[in-house]
Amino acid sequence: MGKFLKKNWFVALIIVIFACISVYYIYDTNKGKLKGKTSDGEDVVYSVNDTDETASQFYDDLYKSSGNNAALSLFQKAVADSSYKTTKEIKKKAESQAESIKSNYSSSYGSSSETQLASDLASTGYTDLTDYLITQIKLNKVSGEYAANHFDDLQIREVSYILIKFTDSSNVTDTPTDDEQSRMDAVDQALSSGTSFSDAATQYSEDTSTASNGGLLGVIDKNTTSLDSAFLSAALALNEGETSDWVKSSSFGYFKIYCDASTADTLESNGKVDSPYESLVSTYDTTLQNTAIWAKAQELGIDFNGNDDLEKEIKAAYGVEDDSSDASATASPEASASASASASASAGGTN
């Protein structure tokens, strides 16, 4: 049965869990509260101004209002859980992050912090912060794996830099001032005399956020948008071991950039950045996650089992072209629950 579930996990999880939780549970826990009124053979959930809301209509409205978030959350969790087990390390990391988040909420919202956190968490489709973070950690691993497999296409680089700030940022000149040039010359002389880039950065860089760490910026790629465009272009043009000329940034000053790694072997072995690919996708290239999740879903064997609405929602969220025909959420709660139960029985009885 394990092989079957691994191969057909979307049938088992999306059809069974999504249908059972989103349809059967909601409907079944409320049908006992109905007064027995029916309309066109269907149970009436409520009436307003003599207008009846039937169970099917209620399901449609529920799906439209919250089904998208629920579907996406389940989809992401399915990909995450099918890709990585919840190890002690992952759980410990999630718990640590959860405590930090709770502390930040407490500082920001005071006595209402728990209510605010619960509300924000609910918008993601989760009720437990640690569970949410476990999924996010796994998805980050999925994205990191994708980045590693597309190293050359993404032009991944690990870089360090030395910054010489403008003498007067409110009056930037076209060419370096005497003061700026003097500081830049000191860097060049140190590098020419054999001082390592890391040591030179520690001594001369005027960016205190990186100087103490040898000027190390981290892992970037061609999709990085948070860096100065001139800096990014110069950094991507370097091969490992190469140092750029001085690069002028109108916002910061003059940069000297060093490429610590431009190959996967070096990046993975030099130990300068822990989990370098995960660092990339969580810090400098957050655009990869959707692409990575969808690619992993296809690898795992995505199958929506004829659920056109769900398929359209998921594909739209991930920017995937949808070739399926239009369909609306018109299945009755009982029919959906029955179909999901059949799928569950089929999955459970297959080896």
Secondary structure by P-SEA (a helix, b strand, c coil): caaaaaaccccccccaaaaaaacaaaaaacccccccccccccccccccccccccaaaaaaaaaaacaaaaaaaaaaaaaaaacccccaaaaaaaaaaaaaaaaaaaaccccaaaaaaaaaaaaaccccaaaaaaaaaaaaaaaaaaaaaaccccccccccbbbbcccccccccccccaaaaaaaaaaaaaaaacccaaaaaaccccccccccccccccccccccccccaaaaaaaaaccccccccbbbbccccbbbbbbccccaaaaaccccccaaaaaaaacccccaaaaaaaaaaaaaccccccaaaaaaaaaaaaccccccccccccccaaaaaaaaaaaaaaaaacc
